[in-house]
């Protein structure tokens, strides 16, 4: 998580259309060769706000799920 703080603005926007429109980003990670999870977050005034950590196998989420 500490690495995310220094690279947060370099990662792509989330795959869900509603999240992209809101500027929500994601980073993929995992222990093996293939990522198994993604961190869904935003950068707000220089701070990284993590909304969810989700497995790739989980369904897509909507902006309302981040409340």
C-alpha positions in Angstrom: 0.0 0.0 0.0 2.9 2.3 0.6 4.0 2.0 -3.0 0.6 3.1 -4.1 1.0 6.4 -2.4 4.0 7.3 -4.5 2.6 5.9 -7.8 -1.2 6.5 -7.5 -1.5 9.0 -10.3 0.2 6.7 -12.8 -2.4 3.9 -12.7 -5.3 3.6 -15.1 -8.9 4.5 -14.5 -11.2 1.8 -13.3 -12.8 -0.5 -15.9 -16.4 0.4 -14.9 -17.8 3.3 -17.0 -19.4 5.1 -14.0 -16.2 4.9 -12.0 -14.1 6.2 -14.9 -16.4 9.2 -15.2 -15.8 9.9 -11.5 -12.1 9.7 -11.9 -11.8 6.5 -9.8 -8.6 4.6 -10.6 -7.5 1.0 -10.1 -4.3 -1.0 -9.7 -4.0 -4.7 -10.1 -1.9 -6.8 -7.7 -1.3 -10.4 -6.6 1.3 -12.6 -5.1 1.9 -14.8 -8.2 2.5 -14.1 -11.8 -1.1 -13.0 -12.5 -2.9 -10.4 -10.6 -5.8 -11.7 -8.5 -7.1 -8.5 -6.9 -7.5 -4.8 -7.7 -7.4 -1.8 -5.5 -10.1 0.8 -6.4 -9.1 4.2 -5.2 -9.0 8.0 -5.9 -6.5 10.7 -5.3 -8.1 13.6 -3.4 -6.0 16.7 -2.7 -2.8 14.6 -2.7 -4.2 11.8 -0.5 -5.0 8.3 -1.7 -8.5 7.2 -0.7 -8.9 3.4 -1.1 -12.6 2.5 -1.6 -12.4 -1.2 -2.1 -10.0 -4.1 -2.6 -11.7 -6.7 -4.8 -10.9 -10.0 -6.3 -11.0 -10.1 -10.1 -13.6 -12.9 -9.9 -16.1 -10.6 -8.2 -18.8 -8.8 -10.2 -18.3 -5.3 -11.5 -19.3 -2.5 -9.1 -21.2 0.8 -9.5 -20.4 4.2 -8.1 -23.1 3.7 -5.4 -21.2 0.7 -4.1 -18.4 3.0 -2.9 -20.4 4.8 -0.3 
